[in-house]
């Protein structure tokens, strides 16, 4: 055997071992405690339209492409043969119905004037969050975040790349928005109008590790991240959900403590130390406490609904600003070369 053949066989053996190890790792990964004990639902194929709820309500071609990520709906459940599962199943009619309920309610105010896209995904069950353990949450949501990133990549392939993008997500969906900011490339980021993290946190580690996370400072800035969490008192904030380093008031779009009046009766004020919204004259009684985690002094379940009119209006404002900036940039792109090619400067 000559030296070249020997090297080839050695390389082939190395690759075979590596592939085998990778396959075994993937298999082992699905069985790690806290990640995939028991049953792992079928992976979604986002080329299939059945994996999406979409709407095109932008006949004027003046809006944005809204990518929305649904929150957490399922508890731990067991299959017919008794296997425990920590994830929603995108082929399960009951799970799909739950996700569609929220997506369609959000679509009602986010889709008008826009193109709307929302994937079904294998979100981690609420039990991960009930643990109030960041490590457990991080482990269990890896699969869910991978699904969302895969859906987003397919969304990029099937959309008109000249249009602006809005990201939005509630609760676990808000976590996914943060992950998408880390996942996207700079070309995609330049298309971003804003990212709306509704009812979840943006941590100092997030902002340090991703320069694309730029906290919103007002009503009209673009390429920014909007984050808020609502409580009756700061003492009720749940760290696993709302221990955030940024916040903005979605009623007056201020980052200071200036209060704003919502629906003529509700006072909304941003606590600038905890970066959460403190509301007065609103009980949130329609949202019942759940497993001593949410709606216990906080009003977590209100996030996409209480401020829906503010959000819809702001998405339109920021989209208009993004498009105006692009128009200005195109004008500059035309003018500057003319200027540099002219002899003797402007006449």
N, C-alpha and C positions, 0 to 999 in steps of 0.2 A: 504494500500500500504506500503510495507516495505521500509526501508531506501535505500537499494541497487537499487530497482526499481525507487524510487524517484530521486536518483542521475543520473540514466541512462536517465530518461525522461528529466531531466534538461540539461544534456549534449547534448541530441539529439536536444532539442529546441535551444540551443546555436549554435550548428553546422548548423542547418537549417537556423537560422537567418544570420549567417556568410556567408553561401553559397549564400543566397538570396541577401545579401548586396554586395557580390563580383560580382554577375551577374549584379546587378543594376549599380555598379561602372563601370563595363566594358561597359555597354550600355551608361552610362553617359559620359565615357571617349571618346567614339566615337563622341560625340556631343559637346565636349568642343571647344570654340572659338579658332581658330588657329590650332587645331589638326585634327578634322574630321568633320567640318561643312558640312552637306550634305551627299553625297554619299561616302561610303567606299568600294573600290573594293574587290572582293573575295580574301580570303587569299590563297597564293600559297601552294600547297602540294609538298614538295620537294622530295617526293618519286616518283613523276611522272617525267619521263625523259623529258617531254615537257617543264619543268620549267628550263631546263639547256641547255647551249651550251658547249659541251665537245670535247676533242680531245686527243687521245693517240698517241704521236709521240716519245715515249721513248722505242724503241725496245731493246735497250741495257741495260735498267733498270739502268741507271747511272744518271738520271736527278732528277727533283723534281716534286711535285704536286703543280701546280700553281692555286691559288684560286683568281680570278679576280672579282672586283666589278665595274660595269658600272657606269657612271656619270649621270647627270641630263639631261633629254631629253624633258620632257613634260611641257607645261604651264597649268595653271588652265583650266579646261574644264567642260562641262555640259553634263549630260546624256540626253537621248531622252525625258525623262519626266521633264527636266529642273533642275535637282539637280546639285549643284556645287560640284566639286571634286578637292582635293589638291594632288592627288596621281596618279601615273601611274597605269594602269590596265594590269596585266600580261596576261589576256585573250583577250585583245584588239589587233587585228592584226596590227594596225598602231603603237601602242606603242611598241609591240614586234619587229616590223621591225626597229624602231628607235634604240632600245637597241642592237639588233643584228648587226646593222651597225657598231657600235663602237666595240662591243665584237669581231666580226670577224676580224676587222682591227688589234686589239691588239693581237688576237690569232695568226695572221700571223707571229709575231715576238717573242711572248712569248711561244708559244706551241712547236716549234722545239726542240727536245731533252728532252721534258717534257711531263707530263700529265696535261691537261688544263681543268679547271672547272670554269664556270661562270653562276651564277643564274640570272634569271629574278626576279625582285622584285618591290614592290610598292614604288618606290622612290618618295620623296616629289617633287612637281613641282618647277620650277625655281622661281615662285612668292615668295616663302618663302625667298629665298636668295636675290631677288630684294628688299625686305623690308630692307635689311641690318641691321636687328634687331636680335641680338643673341638669345633673348628669343623666338621670333617667329620661328626662324630656329630650335632651340632645341625642341620646342613643336611639330612642324610639322614633324620632321625627326624621332621621336620616333617609329612610325609605320614602317618606312623604315628600321631602324636599327634592329628592332625586326625580320623583314623578313630575313635580312642578317645573323643574328645570327642563326636563324632556318635553313637556307640553309647551313651554316658552320657546324652545328651539324650533318646534314645529310651527308655532304661531309666527315666528320670524320668517319661516320658509313660505308660508301661505299668504302673507300680508303684502300690501303695497309698501315697499321700503321707503318711499318718499314721505309717508305720513308720520305724524308724531305719535308717540306712545304714552299712555298713562297706565301705571301700575297701581293696583289697589287690592287690599286684602284685609280681612277681619280676623282677629285672634290668631289661630294657627296660620291662617291666610296672611296675616300681617307679618308673621315670622318668615313666611315664604317670600314676601316682597323684599325683606332685608336680604335674604339669600339670593334673590334674583339680581339685586344690585351688585352683589359680589360675583355673580355668575356671568353677567353680560360683559361684552367687550366695549371698548371706547366708541366704536362706530355706532353701536346700538344706543349707548348712553347719550350720544349727541342728538338722538331722536326723542329723548325723554322729556316730556312736559313736566311730570312730577310723579312721585311715588307716595302713595297714601297708606300709611301703616295705621290701621284702625284697631285700637284696643290691643296693642302689643308694644313691646319695648324695643328701643334701639340703644344698645349698650356702648360704653366707651370703647370696649374692645372692637365692636362693629365699626365705629367711626375711625378707629386707629388702623384697622386692617383694610378698609375700603375707602379710597378717596372719592368714590362716586356717591357716598352718603354725605350729602350737603344739607344741613338743616335749613328748612324754610325760614325766612326772616319776615315775610309779609304775604300779601295777597297775590302778587303778580310775578314773583321770581320763578324761574323755570330751571329744570334739571335738579330739583330739590326734593327733599324727603319731608313729608308732613307726618307727624306722629302725635297721637293724643290718647289718653286714658281718662275715664270719668269716675269720680268717687264722690261720696257725700262729705267725706273728711279724709285728709291725707293719711290718717292712721289706718284707714281701711285698704290702702293700696296693697295689692298682692305682689311681692317681689318677683315671683316667677313669670308674671305677666307684665307688670308695669314699672319695674325698676329701670327706668329709662333715663338717658342723659340728655334728651332733647324733647321739646314739646312746643306746641303752638295752639292758640285758641281758635277753633274753626268758625267761631261766630264773628269775631272782629279781626282775625288774622294778625294778632299781636303776640309777641313773645314776652311781654311784661305782664304785670298783675292787673292791668286795666280791665274791669269787669265788662261783660257784654250781656245784653238782654236778648233772650231767645223766645220766640213765640209770645212776646209781650209780658211774660210772667216769670220765666226761668232765668236766673242770673248764673252766668258761667264765668269763672275766674281761673286763670292759670296760676298755680302755685309754682313760683319760679325756682324754688329749691328742689322740690320733688318732681317738677315738670309734668304734673298731672292736673286735670281739670277738676275743680271743686264746684259743684252745682248747688244752688239754693232754690227752694220753692219747686222742687221736683222730687217726688218720692221714688220713682222707678218701680212702683209696686206691681206693675204688669210683668216684671221680670222676677220670677220666684228664685229664692236662694237654691243653689245646687251644690250638694255634697260639701258644704262649708268652704267652697272654693270661690265661686263667683256670685255676684249679686248679694253679697253679705257686707253691706256698707259701701262697697264699690257698686257701680251700675254697669258692669261689663257688657251685658247683653244689649245695651242701648246704642252702642257705638255706631253702627251703620245707619241707624234709624232716626235717632234724636236730631242729628245734624244733617239729614239727607238733603234738605233744600240748600244749605250752606255748601255742601260738597258739590252738588250738581252745578251750582252757580260758579263755584271756584274753578271747577274743571274747565268750564267754558271760558272763563277769564284767562286762566293760564294757557289754554290752548291758543286763544287769540294772540296772547303775548308771544308765545313760541313762534307762531306763524309770522307775526310782524317782524320778529328778529331775523327769521330766515329770509324774508323779503329784503330787509335792510342789508343783510350779508350778501345777497345776490347783487344788489345795487352797487355795493362796494367792490365786489369782485369784477363788475363791469367797468366801473370808474377808474379804479387804481391802475390797471394795465394801460388804459388810455392815457392816463397822466404820465406814467413812466415812459411811454413810447413817444410822447410829444416833445419836440425840440423847442426850447425857449419857454417852457411852462405854459400855464393857462393864459389864454388871450383875454 
